[in-house]
Amino acid sequence: MNEDLILDLLSGNLLYLLGAILLIIVILKGVKIVPQSEKYVVERFGRLHSVLGPGINFIVPFLDVARHKISILERQLPNATQDAITKDNVLVQIDTSVFYRILEPEKTVYRIRDVDGAIATTVAGIVRAEIGKMDLDEVQSNRAQLISRIQESVESAVDDWGIEVTRAEILDVNLDQATRDAMLQQLNAERARRAEVTKAEGQKRAVELQADAELYAAEQTAKARRIQAEAEAYATEVVAKAIAENGLEAAQYQVALKQVESLTALGKGEGKQTIVVPAHALEAFGNAFNLLKGAK
């Protein structure tokens, strides 16, 4: 009696235990917690069924399988060096770096096997093609434009793989030694040419300034002569007017006054000089004195 009761209890508890274990397994199989930086590709009977995003997700246990766990973090390809020939037939080595991330894992998983290798090959081909469209000087001076064109071309090529190219960089452009020497010679020649041009422009400016100075001096001299001539003309006009109004005596009076002033100036000398006065000059001084006396 007791044995039968114990067996019945064990049988019932065993069923509950098995049911609990089965429920736990179903929960573990059916609930998927996806990290923030990943996406899960779910297959059902070997075919693509869905893509699970970050957070808690539910699938059908034993039917659905999270076959692929894909990181959606940004990745960087290893730095690569590609040989390329420019439009003007110069061999260059281009060091590139590419960053990308997976946006659509279902495309990446089922359309491409080696993602890094495929992108690296694509970048190498595009770099060679774009470099071949530009001269060496353009490659050196328009690097930003070249990077933009490379990135656009790579994005277009990898779009079918569910990949986004976030950044492409040209780290360095290397030349062989012969090309470097030729460029150095060209640079030195250009610097010498610019120095000669600067020197010539400086000399030209100096000549222009000298000419301007001479022109200014000539203008000022002419202006001074014009003022002096106008003053002399005015004085002559005044004398002529005085003669016309007062007769010849006014003119003689002015001449006599000038003679006396000259004699006075001679008398104020230091006394070291000897002055020889002609005989007729004394008569002229006498006449001048009489005129002045008469005028008073």
Secondary structure, DSSP 8 states (H G I E B T S, - for coil): -HHHHHHHHHHHHHHHHHHHHHHHHHHHHHEEEE-TTEEEEEEETTEEEEEE-SEEEE--TTTEEEEEEEE-S-EE---EEEEEE-TTS-EEEEEEEEEEEES-HHHHHHH-S-HHHHHHHHHHHHHHHHHTTS-HHHHHH-HHHHHHHHHHHHHHHHGGGTEEEEEEEEEEEEE-HHHHHHHHHHHHHHHHHHHHHHHHHHHHHHHHHHHHHHHHHHHHHHHHHHHHHHHHHHHHHHHHHHHHHH-HHHHHHHHHHHHHHHHHHHHTS-S-S-----HHHHHHHHHHHHHHHHH-
